Amino acid sequence: MLNWWRDTITRIRPGEKTVRGSVVPDWANATELTISNCHGQPASTGLSEDGRVLGISQGITLYAPASADIKAGDRIVYKGNTYEINGEVNDWPSATGALDHLVINLRRYSG
């Protein structure tokens, strides 16, 4: 990895439970995994002001090693904040076509 890939994240994956015949995420039984050699970059930020609540959204583009066990539906703790994965985890191939790293769009809302 490049020497600027110095961030360590925590991947949180929910367990599963069945509710009325459907399998749904069970965040009360989530598991955590620490993943190093990652790198985050600011992606977007927004402000929502509807007269009652001031809301802020923040996006991060996270780059992770190709071997990282991260998938859509997981949550990521990055620099003390918990983010949801926005969409799919994307493979980023190298110039040779081999898988080089993963690119993950993260989002967080507060307010």
PATORLUM-637857 format. One record per atom (N, C-alpha, C): residue in three letters; x, y, z. Coordinates in Angstrom, 2 decimals. Layout:
N
Ala X Y Z
...
***
This chain:
111
Met 0.83 -1.19 0.00
Met 0.00 0.00 0.00
Met 0.87 1.25 0.00
Leu 0.29 2.30 -0.51
Leu 0.99 3.57 -0.48
Leu 1.18 4.01 0.96
Asn 2.22 4.79 1.21
Asn 2.50 5.17 2.59
Asn 1.49 6.17 3.15
Trp 0.61 6.74 2.35
Trp -0.42 7.63 2.88
Trp -1.69 6.89 3.27
Trp -1.71 5.58 3.11
Trp -2.85 4.77 3.54
Trp -2.63 4.40 5.01
Arg -2.84 5.34 5.90
Arg -2.49 5.16 7.31
Arg -3.69 5.05 8.24
Asp -4.89 5.17 7.69
Asp -6.09 5.15 8.55
Asp -6.48 3.74 8.92
Thr -6.96 3.59 10.15
Thr -7.53 2.33 10.62
Thr -9.00 2.57 10.87
Ile -9.82 1.66 10.36
Ile -11.27 1.77 10.51
Ile -11.79 0.57 11.29
Thr -13.03 0.67 11.73
Thr -13.73 -0.47 12.32
Thr -14.95 -0.76 11.46
Arg -15.02 -1.96 10.95
Arg -16.19 -2.40 10.20
Arg -17.18 -3.03 11.17
Ile -18.43 -2.60 11.13
Ile -19.48 -3.16 11.97
Ile -20.48 -3.87 11.07
Arg -20.69 -5.14 11.31
Arg -21.61 -5.94 10.50
Arg -22.74 -6.45 11.40
Pro -23.99 -6.20 11.00
Pro -25.10 -6.65 11.84
Pro -25.26 -8.16 11.78
Gly -25.80 -8.70 12.87
Gly -26.25 -10.08 12.82
Gly -27.54 -10.13 12.02
Glu -28.20 -11.27 12.06
Glu -29.48 -11.39 11.37
Glu -30.51 -11.96 12.32
Lys -31.75 -11.52 12.12
Lys -32.87 -12.09 12.87
Lys -34.07 -12.14 11.94
Thr -35.01 -12.99 12.28
Thr -36.22 -13.12 11.48
Thr -37.36 -12.41 12.18
Val -38.00 -11.51 11.45
Val -39.15 -10.76 11.96
Val -40.30 -10.97 10.98
Arg -41.35 -11.58 11.45
Arg -42.54 -11.87 10.64
Arg -42.19 -12.54 9.31
Gly -41.26 -13.48 9.36
Gly -40.90 -14.26 8.19
Gly -39.82 -13.64 7.30
Ser -39.34 -12.46 7.63
Ser -38.30 -11.81 6.83
Ser -37.00 -11.71 7.64
Val -35.88 -11.97 6.99
Val -34.57 -11.82 7.62
Val -34.19 -10.34 7.55
Val -33.90 -9.76 8.72
Val -33.56 -8.34 8.82
Val -32.26 -8.18 9.62
Pro -31.58 -7.04 9.46
Pro -30.35 -6.80 10.24
Pro -30.65 -6.74 11.73
Asp -29.74 -7.28 12.52
Asp -29.84 -7.26 13.98
Asp -28.62 -6.54 14.53
Trp -28.75 -5.21 14.70
Trp -27.63 -4.40 15.15
Trp -27.29 -4.66 16.62
Ala -28.19 -5.26 17.37
Ala -27.90 -5.61 18.77
Ala -26.89 -6.76 18.84
Asn -26.74 -7.50 17.77
Asn -25.80 -8.62 17.72
Asn -24.78 -8.42 16.60
Ala -24.27 -7.21 16.48
Ala -23.29 -6.89 15.44
Ala -21.90 -7.37 15.84
Thr -21.07 -7.61 14.83
Thr -19.67 -7.96 15.05
Thr -18.79 -6.85 14.49
Glu -17.61 -6.71 15.05
Glu -16.68 -5.66 14.63
Glu -15.38 -6.27 14.14
Leu -14.76 -5.59 13.18
Leu -13.48 -6.00 12.63
Leu -12.65 -4.74 12.39
Thr -11.41 -4.73 12.88
Thr -10.51 -3.61 12.66
Thr -9.75 -3.85 11.35
Ile -9.73 -2.83 10.50
Ile -9.05 -2.92 9.20
Ile -8.08 -1.74 9.09
Ser -6.82 -2.05 8.87
Ser -5.80 -1.00 8.73
Ser -5.45 -0.80 7.27
Asn -4.55 0.13 7.00
Asn -4.09 0.47 5.65
Asn -5.21 1.00 4.77
Cys -6.06 1.84 5.37
Cys -7.15 2.50 4.65
Cys -6.81 3.98 4.49
His -7.61 4.65 3.67
His -7.43 6.09 3.48
His -8.78 6.72 3.17
Gly -9.14 7.76 3.90
Gly -10.40 8.46 3.68
Gly -10.17 9.85 3.11
Gln -11.06 10.26 2.22
Gln -11.02 11.59 1.62
Gln -12.40 12.23 1.76
Pro -12.48 13.51 2.08
Pro -13.78 14.18 2.11
Pro -14.43 14.09 0.73
Ala -15.74 13.82 0.71
Ala -16.44 13.68 -0.57
Ala -17.55 14.72 -0.73
Ser -18.31 14.94 0.32
Ser -19.41 15.89 0.22
Ser -19.83 16.30 1.61
Thr -20.53 17.42 1.67
Thr -21.13 17.85 2.92
Thr -22.37 18.66 2.56
Gly -23.33 18.67 3.45
Gly -24.56 19.39 3.17
Gly -25.21 19.87 4.45
Leu -26.08 20.85 4.28
Leu -26.78 21.45 5.41
Leu -28.26 21.44 5.10
Ser -29.07 20.98 6.03
Ser -30.52 20.97 5.88
Ser -31.12 21.77 7.02
Glu -31.89 22.76 6.68
Glu -32.49 23.62 7.68
Glu -33.98 23.73 7.37
Asp -34.80 22.98 8.09
Asp -36.22 22.97 7.79
Asp -37.05 23.77 8.79
Gly -36.42 24.57 9.60
Gly -37.14 25.38 10.57
Gly -37.23 24.75 11.95
Arg -37.09 23.44 12.02
Arg -37.15 22.75 13.31
Arg -35.79 22.24 13.74
Val -35.07 21.67 12.76
Val -33.82 20.99 13.06
Val -32.77 21.42 12.05
Leu -31.58 21.64 12.55
Leu -30.44 21.88 11.67
Leu -29.75 20.54 11.46
Gly -29.75 20.04 10.24
Gly -29.15 18.75 9.94
Gly -27.94 18.89 9.05
Ile -26.97 18.07 9.29
Ile -25.74 18.09 8.51
Ile -25.49 16.69 7.97
Ser -25.15 16.63 6.70
Ser -24.74 15.36 6.09
Ser -23.27 15.46 5.71
Gln -22.59 14.35 5.82
Gln -21.17 14.32 5.48
Gln -20.89 13.06 4.70
Gly -20.13 13.19 3.62
Gly -19.73 12.04 2.82
Gly -18.22 11.88 2.83
Ile -17.79 10.66 2.83
Ile -16.37 10.30 2.79
Ile -16.19 9.24 1.71
Thr -15.13 9.36 0.92
Thr -14.74 8.26 0.04
Thr -13.63 7.51 0.75
Leu -13.89 6.25 1.02
Leu -12.94 5.41 1.75
Leu -12.26 4.46 0.78
Tyr -10.94 4.40 0.84
Tyr -10.15 3.46 0.06
Tyr -9.63 2.41 1.03
Ala -9.84 1.15 0.70
Ala -9.46 0.05 1.59
Ala -8.71 -1.02 0.80
Pro -7.92 -1.83 1.48
Pro -7.20 -2.91 0.79
Pro -8.17 -3.84 0.06
Ala -7.71 -4.41 -1.03
Ala -8.53 -5.32 -1.82
Ala -9.05 -6.50 -1.00
Ser -8.31 -6.90 0.01
Ser -8.68 -8.06 0.82
Ser -9.63 -7.72 1.97
Ala -10.00 -6.44 2.12
Ala -10.84 -6.02 3.25
Ala -12.23 -6.66 3.16
Asp -12.68 -7.18 4.28
Asp -14.01 -7.81 4.37
Asp -15.04 -6.72 4.68
Ile -15.49 -6.02 3.63
Ile -16.47 -4.94 3.75
Ile -17.52 -5.17 2.68
Lys -18.80 -5.04 3.04
Lys -19.85 -5.19 2.04
Lys -20.99 -4.22 2.32
Ala -21.83 -4.02 1.32
Ala -22.99 -3.15 1.47
Ala -23.80 -3.61 2.67
Gly -24.32 -2.67 3.44
Gly -25.08 -2.99 4.65
Gly -24.26 -2.89 5.92
Asp -22.94 -2.90 5.79
Asp -22.07 -2.72 6.96
Asp -22.07 -1.25 7.36
Arg -21.57 -0.96 8.52
Arg -21.28 0.40 8.96
Arg -19.79 0.50 9.20
Ile -19.27 1.72 9.06
Ile -17.84 1.95 9.20
Ile -17.62 3.05 10.23
Val -16.72 2.80 11.20
Val -16.30 3.84 12.13
Val -14.98 4.38 11.59
Tyr -15.00 5.68 11.27
Tyr -13.83 6.34 10.70
Tyr -13.62 7.64 11.46
Lys -12.45 7.78 12.05
Lys -12.09 8.97 12.83
Lys -13.17 9.33 13.86
Gly -13.68 8.31 14.54
Gly -14.61 8.51 15.65
Gly -16.06 8.68 15.27
Asn -16.37 8.71 13.98
Asn -17.75 8.85 13.53
Asn -18.21 7.58 12.85
Thr -19.49 7.25 13.02
Thr -20.05 6.06 12.40
Thr -20.77 6.44 11.11
Tyr -20.42 5.78 10.02
Tyr -20.97 6.05 8.70
Tyr -21.70 4.81 8.18
Glu -22.69 5.05 7.35
Glu -23.34 3.98 6.60
Glu -22.66 3.90 5.24
Ile -22.66 2.71 4.66
Ile -22.15 2.56 3.30
Ile -23.26 2.95 2.35
Asn -22.95 3.88 1.46
Asn -23.93 4.40 0.51
Asn -23.73 3.68 -0.82
Gly -24.48 2.61 -1.05
Gly -24.37 1.84 -2.29
Gly -23.50 0.61 -2.12
Glu -22.95 0.16 -3.22
Glu -22.12 -1.04 -3.24
Glu -20.66 -0.70 -2.95
Val -19.93 -1.71 -2.54
Val -18.47 -1.61 -2.40
Val -17.90 -1.84 -3.79
Asn -17.07 -0.92 -4.26
Asn -16.56 -0.98 -5.63
Asn -15.12 -1.49 -5.68
Asp -14.87 -2.38 -6.64
Asp -13.51 -2.84 -6.92
Asp -12.81 -1.82 -7.79
Trp -11.53 -1.57 -7.49
Trp -10.73 -0.64 -8.30
Trp -9.54 -1.43 -8.84
Pro -9.54 -1.73 -10.12
Pro -8.42 -2.51 -10.67
Pro -7.19 -1.65 -10.90
Ser -6.04 -2.30 -10.92
Ser -4.79 -1.62 -11.25
Ser -4.67 -1.52 -12.77
Ala -3.62 -0.91 -13.24
Ala -3.39 -0.79 -14.68
Ala -3.24 -2.15 -15.35
Thr -2.84 -3.17 -14.58
Thr -2.67 -4.51 -15.15
Thr -3.98 -5.29 -15.16
Gly -5.01 -4.74 -14.53
Gly -6.30 -5.43 -14.46
Gly -6.51 -6.19 -13.17
Ala -5.46 -6.36 -12.37
Ala -5.60 -7.04 -11.08
Ala -6.32 -6.10 -10.10
Leu -7.02 -6.67 -9.15
Leu -7.71 -5.86 -8.15
Leu -6.70 -5.16 -7.27
Asp -6.77 -3.84 -7.21
Asp -5.80 -3.05 -6.46
Asp -6.33 -2.67 -5.09
His -7.57 -2.15 -5.02
His -8.16 -1.76 -3.74
His -9.67 -1.62 -3.90
Leu -10.34 -1.34 -2.79
Leu -11.78 -1.12 -2.76
Leu -12.06 0.36 -2.57
Val -13.16 0.83 -3.15
Val -13.60 2.20 -2.98
Val -15.01 2.14 -2.41
Ile -15.22 2.81 -1.27
Ile -16.51 2.74 -0.57
Ile -17.00 4.16 -0.29
Asn -18.22 4.46 -0.71
Asn -18.83 5.75 -0.42
Asn -19.53 5.67 0.93
Leu -19.15 6.55 1.84
Leu -19.72 6.58 3.19
Leu -20.57 7.83 3.36
Arg -21.61 7.73 4.19
Arg -22.41 8.91 4.51
Arg -22.81 8.87 5.98
Arg -22.97 10.08 6.52
Arg -23.35 10.23 7.93
Arg -24.26 11.45 8.04
Tyr -25.31 11.31 8.83
Tyr -26.23 12.40 9.09
Tyr -26.21 12.73 10.58
Ser -26.29 13.99 10.90
Ser -26.43 14.40 12.31
Ser -27.39 15.58 12.37
Gly -28.06 15.68 13.49
Gly -28.97 16.80 13.68
Gly -30.41 16.38 13.60
***
